Amino acid sequence: MNITLINHASCLIEFGDYKLLCDPWFEGSVFSGGWGLKYNSKGCYEFVKKSTHLWISHFHEDHLHRNTLLKILEVNPNIIIFANDSYNFQMSKFFQKMGSKNLIILEERKEFKFSENSSIIRYPATGIDNALLIKHKGYSYLNLNDVVLSNIALKLLSAQMGPIEIIMSNFNHAGKLMVKKFDNKNIRKSLIENYQKNIAPFDFQYSLPFASYHYYRAPESKEQNLAMIGMDELSSLSTSSIPLKLGESVFYNPEEKTFIKKNTLQIFQNNEEILVRSESIDLEELIYLSKIYLLKVNKRFLYLLSFFESLIIYIYDLGLNLKLSFKKNKILVVKNQESHISMHSSMLKKWFSSIYGTDQLCVGAHFKIGNLGKGPLIKYLIVFMLFDNKLDFVSLLKMLFTFKGLKFFFNRREEIIGLILSRSLMADYQKS
């Protein structure tokens, strides 16, 4: 088994005659400009020419990056793509629109065999995330990626998967930190503890931290960059950690439980640029978009959201405080001097009008926590993300009456059990 870290969450996993490329993001920004790549991997497109297969874990742009994928298809048009299709999304449609023809539908928890000795299984989590279990010559390797579940759920999954040789998992925060004041030392300490807790339920030989080499470009959250772990700190994440840096490869011998590292790609640190906001959006347009979006969301939750406390948003480029109200199903101008959050009008427009708009806002970290604190913000974000991922009340009720819907629940049984028993939706570093 040979693993090369190319950039951010992108890696090349080589086993037997197969070279599986995962989650390539090699250039540009993502999440409406909220994230940039901390490093540049020189020669990465030439390097992926030898890839035989491609797998994308989920729909987030730092994993499913259109411009990167278009260039990869140019240099490697014969690459075979595994497309994750589930009840609430079909990645195959995305690749078909790109003109990809070498597609294999990778169903949830259904083993795909490359050969007698090699196979992969996709384990879904939350709305869109997925982990990939690779089996080769009697040994297993797990690309956990961005999957963060309760300890109970992870223990149940571990029992299903059995012994793991190498487990790969992200280690940095990836989105808005829901705190007004930053304690960088404690946040970094919590990140290490969170990483250790996320992999601890598994029976593994070595852990490989990766998928965390971004920086925040959003001016509202640039201070979060000081609370991130760098490549030189990887050895502190776990006593069993393989401190593999970007551009390096590791050759692992499962029989002897040994590994050898080597340099493969040249890596350069990028200049960190701060996003310059676009032109302001008129209040009338924002109100119009809010009416359409909030009514849609409220309907899908059977109008129960009307009982939510209003969220006060300060639009700093317009100098206005707005109340997001499900009772009125629109935003209203208010005279409040304080707010729960503040943002630019262009991001409020994207929140109300873009596909996965809540991810763009929250993961891209395009807002600040105001003097009123988080207030009802977490509830709003959860509701909007469920809606965007087609996991709202109406969609979930419909699932109960279809075979595919019931299969969706069954394939996430460990997660559902863990959620019910633990009642936890947030990582520890978000609970400060």
VEXDREN-2710 file (C-alpha; in Angstrom, 1 decimal):
% VEXDREN-2710
k/r/px/py/pz
1/MET/0.0/0.0/0.0
2/ASN/1.3/3.4/-1.0
3/ILE/-0.3/6.8/-0.1
4/THR/0.7/10.2/-1.4
5/LEU/-0.8/13.4/0.0
6/ILE/-1.2/15.8/-2.9
7/ASN/-3.0/18.8/-1.4
8/HIS/-5.7/19.5/1.2
9/ALA/-7.9/16.4/1.2
10/SER/-6.5/15.0/-2.1
11/CYS/-4.4/11.9/-2.0
12/LEU/-3.4/9.0/-4.3
13/ILE/-3.9/5.6/-2.8
14/GLU/-2.0/2.8/-4.7
15/PHE/-2.8/-0.9/-4.1
16/GLY/-2.0/-3.6/-6.6
17/ASP/-2.5/-2.4/-10.1
18/TYR/-4.9/0.3/-8.9
19/LYS/-4.2/4.0/-8.3
20/LEU/-7.2/5.7/-6.7
21/LEU/-7.2/9.5/-6.7
22/CYS/-9.4/11.0/-3.9
23/ASP/-10.9/14.5/-3.6
24/PRO/-8.7/16.7/-5.8
25/TRP/-8.7/20.5/-5.2
26/PHE/-5.6/21.9/-6.7
27/GLU/-6.3/25.6/-7.5
28/GLY/-8.6/28.5/-6.8
29/SER/-10.9/29.3/-3.9
30/VAL/-14.0/27.6/-2.6
31/PHE/-17.1/28.3/-0.6
32/SER/-17.8/31.7/-2.3
33/GLY/-14.2/32.6/-1.9
34/GLY/-14.1/31.9/1.8
35/TRP/-11.3/29.3/1.6
36/GLY/-8.0/29.2/-0.2
37/LEU/-5.3/26.6/-0.5
38/LYS/-2.5/27.1/2.0
39/TYR/-0.1/25.3/-0.2
40/ASN/0.7/24.8/-3.9
41/SER/1.6/21.3/-5.1
42/LYS/3.8/21.8/-8.1
43/GLY/3.3/19.2/-10.9
44/CYS/0.1/17.8/-9.3
45/TYR/-1.7/17.5/-12.7
46/GLU/1.2/15.7/-14.2
47/PHE/1.3/13.4/-11.2
48/VAL/-2.4/12.3/-11.5
49/LYS/-1.9/11.2/-15.1
50/LYS/-1.2/7.7/-13.7
51/SER/-4.4/7.5/-11.7
52/THR/-6.7/4.7/-12.8
53/HIS/-9.7/5.6/-10.7
54/LEU/-11.2/8.7/-9.0
55/TRP/-13.4/8.9/-5.9
56/ILE/-15.0/12.1/-4.5
57/SER/-16.2/11.8/-0.8
58/HIS/-18.9/14.4/-0.9
59/PHE/-20.3/17.6/-2.6
60/HIS/-18.3/20.2/-0.7
61/GLU/-16.2/22.3/-3.2
62/ASP/-12.9/21.5/-1.4
63/HIS/-13.5/17.9/-2.4
64/LEU/-15.7/18.2/-5.6
65/HIS/-13.9/21.1/-7.3
66/ARG/-15.1/21.6/-10.8
67/ASN/-12.1/23.4/-12.4
68/THR/-9.7/20.9/-10.9
69/LEU/-11.8/18.0/-12.2
70/LEU/-12.0/19.5/-15.7
71/LYS/-8.3/19.7/-15.9
72/ILE/-7.8/16.2/-14.6
73/LEU/-10.2/14.9/-17.3
74/GLU/-8.1/16.7/-19.9
75/VAL/-4.8/15.1/-18.8
76/ASN/-6.4/11.8/-17.9
77/PRO/-9.5/11.3/-20.0
78/ASN/-9.6/7.5/-19.4
79/ILE/-9.8/7.8/-15.6
80/ILE/-12.7/5.7/-14.2
81/ILE/-14.9/7.7/-11.8
82/PHE/-16.8/6.3/-8.8
83/ALA/-19.9/8.3/-8.4
84/ASN/-21.7/8.3/-5.0
85/ASP/-25.4/8.1/-5.5
86/SER/-27.8/8.2/-2.6
87/TYR/-31.5/8.8/-2.0
88/ASN/-31.0/12.6/-1.4
89/PHE/-28.3/13.2/-4.1
90/GLN/-26.8/11.7/-7.2
91/MET/-23.2/12.6/-7.9
92/SER/-23.4/10.8/-11.2
93/LYS/-25.5/13.6/-12.6
94/PHE/-22.7/16.1/-11.9
95/PHE/-20.2/14.0/-13.8
96/GLN/-22.6/13.3/-16.6
97/LYS/-23.0/17.1/-17.1
98/MET/-19.2/17.4/-17.3
99/GLY/-19.2/14.9/-20.1
100/SER/-17.8/12.0/-18.1
101/LYS/-18.5/8.6/-19.6
102/ASN/-16.3/6.2/-17.5
103/LEU/-18.7/6.2/-14.6
104/ILE/-19.3/3.5/-12.0
105/ILE/-22.2/4.1/-9.5
106/LEU/-20.9/3.4/-6.0
107/GLU/-23.9/2.5/-3.9
108/GLU/-24.0/2.9/-0.1
109/ARG/-22.3/0.0/1.8
110/LYS/-22.2/-2.2/-1.3
111/GLU/-18.7/-3.7/-1.9
112/PHE/-17.1/-3.0/-5.3
113/LYS/-14.5/-5.6/-6.3
114/PHE/-11.6/-4.5/-8.4
115/SER/-10.2/-8.1/-8.3
116/GLU/-10.2/-11.1/-6.0
117/ASN/-7.8/-9.3/-3.6
118/SER/-9.0/-5.7/-3.8
119/SER/-12.3/-3.9/-3.1
120/ILE/-13.9/-0.7/-1.7
121/ILE/-17.0/0.0/0.3
122/ARG/-18.6/3.4/0.9
123/TYR/-20.0/4.1/4.3
124/PRO/-22.4/7.2/4.2
125/ALA/-22.7/9.7/7.1
126/THR/-24.8/12.7/7.8
127/GLY/-26.4/14.3/4.7
128/ILE/-23.6/14.1/2.2
129/ASP/-20.4/12.8/3.8
130/ASN/-18.9/9.4/3.1
131/ALA/-16.0/7.3/4.4
132/LEU/-14.2/4.8/2.1
133/LEU/-13.0/1.4/3.3
134/ILE/-10.3/-0.1/1.0
135/LYS/-9.5/-3.8/1.3
136/HIS/-6.4/-5.3/-0.3
137/LYS/-4.9/-8.7/0.2
138/GLY/-6.7/-9.3/3.5
139/TYR/-5.9/-5.9/5.1
140/SER/-8.2/-2.8/5.4
141/TYR/-7.5/0.9/5.1
142/LEU/-10.0/3.6/6.0
143/ASN/-10.3/7.1/4.4
144/LEU/-12.5/8.6/7.1
145/ASN/-12.0/12.1/5.6
146/ASP/-14.5/14.7/7.0
147/VAL/-16.8/12.1/8.8
148/VAL/-17.3/13.3/12.3
149/LEU/-19.9/11.2/14.3
150/SER/-20.6/10.4/17.9
151/ASN/-18.4/8.0/19.8
152/ILE/-21.2/5.5/19.9
153/ALA/-21.7/5.6/16.2
154/LEU/-18.0/5.3/15.5
155/LYS/-17.8/2.3/17.8
156/LEU/-20.6/0.6/16.0
157/LEU/-19.0/1.3/12.6
158/SER/-15.7/0.0/13.9
159/ALA/-17.3/-3.3/14.8
160/GLN/-18.6/-3.6/11.2
161/MET/-15.2/-2.8/9.6
162/GLY/-12.9/-4.8/11.8
163/PRO/-9.1/-4.2/12.1
164/ILE/-7.7/-1.2/10.2
165/GLU/-4.1/-0.8/9.1
166/ILE/-4.2/2.9/8.4
167/ILE/-7.0/5.3/9.2
168/MET/-7.0/8.7/7.5
169/SER/-8.9/11.7/9.0
170/ASN/-9.0/15.5/9.0
171/PHE/-7.6/17.4/11.9
172/ASN/-8.3/21.2/11.6
173/HIS/-11.6/23.1/12.0
174/ALA/-13.4/23.5/8.7
175/GLY/-15.9/26.3/9.0
176/LYS/-17.0/29.2/11.2
177/LEU/-16.0/28.9/14.8
178/MET/-19.1/29.9/16.8
179/VAL/-17.2/32.1/19.3
180/LYS/-17.0/35.8/19.7
181/LYS/-13.5/35.8/21.2
182/PHE/-10.7/33.4/20.1
183/ASP/-8.6/31.5/22.6
184/ASN/-6.1/30.1/20.0
185/LYS/-4.3/27.9/22.5
186/ASN/-7.4/26.2/23.7
187/ILE/-8.9/25.8/20.3
188/ARG/-5.7/24.1/19.0
189/LYS/-5.7/21.9/22.1
190/SER/-9.4/21.0/21.4
191/LEU/-8.6/20.2/17.8
192/ILE/-5.9/17.6/18.8
193/GLU/-8.3/16.1/21.4
194/ASN/-11.1/16.0/18.8
195/TYR/-8.9/14.2/16.3
196/GLN/-7.9/11.6/18.8
197/LYS/-11.5/11.0/19.9
198/ASN/-12.6/10.6/16.3
199/ILE/-10.2/7.8/15.5
200/ALA/-10.0/6.2/19.0
201/PRO/-13.1/3.9/18.5
202/PHE/-11.3/2.1/15.6
203/ASP/-8.9/-0.8/15.9
204/PHE/-6.0/0.6/13.9
205/GLN/-2.3/0.3/13.6
206/TYR/-1.5/3.8/12.4
207/SER/-3.4/7.1/11.8
208/LEU/-2.7/9.5/9.0
209/PRO/-3.8/13.1/9.6
210/PHE/-4.8/15.0/6.4
211/ALA/-7.6/16.9/4.6
212/SER/-6.9/20.2/6.5
213/TYR/-4.7/22.4/4.4
214/HIS/-6.9/25.4/3.8
215/TYR/-7.0/28.9/5.1
216/TYR/-9.8/31.4/5.6
217/ARG/-10.1/34.2/3.1
218/ALA/-13.4/35.7/4.4
219/PRO/-12.5/39.0/6.2
220/GLU/-15.0/38.2/8.9
221/SER/-13.0/35.1/9.9
222/LYS/-9.4/35.7/9.0
223/GLU/-8.4/35.5/12.7
224/GLN/-9.3/31.8/12.7
225/ASN/-6.1/31.1/10.7
226/LEU/-4.2/31.6/13.9
227/ALA/-6.1/28.8/15.6
228/MET/-5.2/26.1/13.0
229/ILE/-2.6/23.2/13.3
230/GLY/0.2/23.2/10.7
231/MET/2.2/20.5/9.0
232/ASP/5.0/20.7/11.5
233/GLU/2.7/19.8/14.4
234/LEU/1.3/16.6/13.0
235/SER/3.3/14.3/15.3
236/SER/1.5/15.8/18.3
237/LEU/-1.9/14.6/17.1
238/SER/-1.5/11.0/18.2
239/THR/1.2/8.6/19.4
240/SER/0.4/6.3/16.5
241/SER/0.3/9.1/13.9
242/ILE/2.3/8.9/10.7
243/PRO/3.4/12.6/10.4
244/LEU/3.1/12.7/6.6
245/LYS/3.3/16.1/5.1
246/LEU/1.9/17.3/1.8
247/GLY/4.0/16.2/-1.1
248/GLU/5.2/13.1/0.7
249/SER/4.4/9.4/0.2
250/VAL/4.3/6.6/2.6
251/PHE/4.9/2.9/1.7
252/TYR/3.3/0.7/4.2
253/ASN/4.1/-3.0/4.8
254/PRO/1.0/-4.5/6.6
255/GLU/2.8/-7.8/7.4
256/GLU/5.7/-6.2/9.2
257/LYS/3.6/-3.1/10.4
258/THR/6.3/-0.7/9.1
259/PHE/6.3/2.3/6.9
260/ILE/8.8/4.3/4.8
261/LYS/8.3/7.9/3.8
262/LYS/9.7/9.8/0.8
263/ASN/9.3/13.2/-0.9
264/THR/7.2/13.0/-4.1
265/LEU/6.0/16.5/-5.0
266/GLN/7.4/20.0/-4.5
267/ILE/5.3/22.0/-2.1
268/PHE/5.2/25.8/-1.8
269/GLN/3.3/28.0/0.7
270/ASN/0.8/30.3/-1.0
271/ASN/0.4/33.9/-0.1
272/GLU/-2.8/34.2/2.0
273/GLU/-5.2/36.7/0.4
274/ILE/-8.2/38.2/2.0
275/LEU/-11.4/38.2/0.0
276/VAL/-12.6/41.6/-1.3
277/ARG/-16.4/41.8/-1.2
278/SER/-18.5/42.4/-4.3
279/GLU/-21.0/45.2/-4.7
280/SER/-23.8/45.6/-2.2
281/ILE/-27.3/44.0/-2.8
282/ASP/-30.4/46.2/-2.6
283/LEU/-32.6/45.7/0.4
284/GLU/-35.6/45.1/-1.8
285/GLU/-33.9/42.2/-3.6
286/LEU/-32.9/40.6/-0.3
287/ILE/-36.5/40.9/1.1
288/TYR/-37.8/39.3/-2.2
289/LEU/-35.3/36.4/-2.0
290/SER/-36.0/35.9/1.7
291/LYS/-39.8/35.5/1.1
292/ILE/-39.2/32.7/-1.5
293/TYR/-36.6/30.8/0.5
294/LEU/-38.0/31.1/4.0
295/LEU/-41.5/30.0/2.9
296/LYS/-40.0/27.0/1.1
297/VAL/-38.1/26.0/4.3
298/ASN/-41.0/26.6/6.6
299/LYS/-43.3/24.4/4.5
300/ARG/-40.9/21.6/4.5
301/PHE/-40.8/21.7/8.3
302/LEU/-44.6/21.8/8.5
303/TYR/-44.6/25.5/9.7
304/LEU/-43.1/24.4/13.1
305/LEU/-40.3/26.9/12.5
306/SER/-42.8/29.8/13.1
307/PHE/-42.1/29.2/16.8
308/PHE/-38.3/29.9/16.4
309/GLU/-36.9/33.0/18.0
310/SER/-35.9/35.5/15.3
311/LEU/-32.3/35.8/14.3
312/ILE/-31.0/39.4/14.2
313/ILE/-28.5/40.0/11.3
314/TYR/-26.4/43.2/10.9
315/ILE/-25.7/43.9/7.2
316/TYR/-22.7/46.0/7.6
317/ASP/-22.3/47.4/4.1
318/LEU/-26.0/48.6/4.2
319/GLY/-25.8/49.7/7.8
320/LEU/-29.1/47.8/8.6
321/ASN/-30.2/45.4/11.2
322/LEU/-32.5/42.7/9.8
323/LYS/-34.8/40.2/11.6
324/LEU/-35.0/36.8/10.0
325/SER/-38.5/35.7/11.0
326/PHE/-40.3/32.4/10.1
327/LYS/-43.5/33.9/11.5
328/LYS/-43.5/36.4/8.6
329/ASN/-41.5/34.2/6.3
330/LYS/-39.2/37.1/5.3
331/ILE/-36.6/39.5/6.7
332/LEU/-37.7/42.7/8.4
333/VAL/-35.7/45.9/9.1
334/VAL/-35.5/46.5/12.9
335/LYS/-34.1/49.2/15.1
336/ASN/-32.0/46.8/17.3
337/GLN/-28.6/48.2/18.2
338/GLU/-27.1/44.7/18.6
339/SER/-27.2/41.6/16.5
340/HIS/-26.5/37.8/16.7
341/ILE/-24.3/37.9/13.6
342/SER/-23.1/40.3/11.0
343/MET/-22.3/39.8/7.3
344/HIS/-22.1/41.5/3.9
345/SER/-25.3/41.8/1.8
346/SER/-23.8/39.7/-1.0
347/MET/-23.5/36.7/1.3
348/LEU/-27.1/37.1/2.6
349/LYS/-28.2/36.9/-1.1
350/LYS/-26.1/33.7/-1.6
351/TRP/-27.6/32.2/1.6
352/PHE/-31.1/32.7/0.3
353/SER/-30.6/31.9/-3.4
354/SER/-27.7/29.4/-3.9
355/ILE/-27.6/25.6/-3.9
356/TYR/-26.1/24.6/-0.5
357/GLY/-26.2/28.3/0.4
358/THR/-25.9/27.5/4.1
359/ASP/-22.7/25.6/3.5
360/GLN/-21.4/28.5/1.5
361/LEU/-22.1/30.8/4.4
362/CYS/-21.2/28.6/7.4
363/VAL/-18.3/26.5/6.1
364/GLY/-16.9/29.5/4.2
365/ALA/-17.1/31.5/7.5
366/HIS/-18.6/34.6/5.9
367/PHE/-20.0/36.1/9.1
368/LYS/-19.1/37.4/12.6
369/ILE/-20.7/36.6/15.9
370/GLY/-22.3/39.7/17.3
371/ASN/-22.8/41.2/20.7
372/LEU/-26.0/39.2/21.3
373/GLY/-24.0/36.0/21.0
374/LYS/-25.0/32.9/18.9
375/GLY/-28.6/33.0/20.2
376/PRO/-30.7/30.9/17.9
377/LEU/-28.1/30.7/15.2
378/ILE/-27.2/27.0/15.6
379/LYS/-30.9/26.0/15.3
380/TYR/-31.2/28.0/12.1
381/LEU/-28.1/26.6/10.5
382/ILE/-29.2/23.0/11.3
383/VAL/-32.6/23.6/9.8
384/PHE/-31.2/25.2/6.7
385/MET/-28.6/22.5/6.2
386/LEU/-31.3/19.8/6.6
387/PHE/-33.4/21.6/4.0
388/ASP/-30.5/22.0/1.5
389/ASN/-29.6/18.3/1.9
390/LYS/-33.2/17.2/1.4
391/LEU/-33.5/15.9/5.0
392/ASP/-36.3/18.2/6.2
393/PHE/-39.4/16.8/7.9
394/VAL/-41.5/16.4/4.7
395/SER/-38.6/14.6/2.9
396/LEU/-38.0/12.3/5.9
397/LEU/-41.7/11.4/6.2
398/LYS/-41.7/10.5/2.5
399/MET/-38.7/8.3/3.0
400/LEU/-40.6/6.2/5.5
401/PHE/-43.0/5.1/2.7
402/THR/-40.5/4.1/0.1
403/PHE/-38.0/1.2/-0.1
404/LYS/-35.2/3.6/-1.1
405/GLY/-36.0/5.9/1.8
406/LEU/-36.0/3.1/4.3
407/LYS/-32.7/1.9/2.9
408/PHE/-31.3/5.4/3.4
409/PHE/-32.1/5.2/7.1
410/PHE/-30.8/1.6/7.5
411/ASN/-27.5/2.5/5.9
412/ARG/-27.1/5.2/8.6
413/ARG/-28.2/3.1/11.5
414/GLU/-25.1/3.5/13.6
415/GLU/-25.3/7.3/13.1
416/ILE/-29.0/7.5/14.1
417/ILE/-28.4/5.3/17.2
418/GLY/-25.5/7.4/18.2
419/LEU/-27.3/10.7/17.6
420/ILE/-30.3/9.5/19.8
421/LEU/-28.1/8.3/22.6
422/SER/-25.4/11.1/22.6
423/ARG/-27.6/14.1/21.6
424/SER/-24.5/15.7/20.2
425/LEU/-24.2/17.5/16.9
426/MET/-21.1/19.6/17.4
427/ALA/-17.3/19.0/17.6
428/ASP/-15.7/19.9/21.0
429/TYR/-13.8/22.9/19.6
430/GLN/-17.2/24.5/18.6
431/LYS/-18.5/24.3/22.2
432/SER/-16.2/26.9/23.7
END
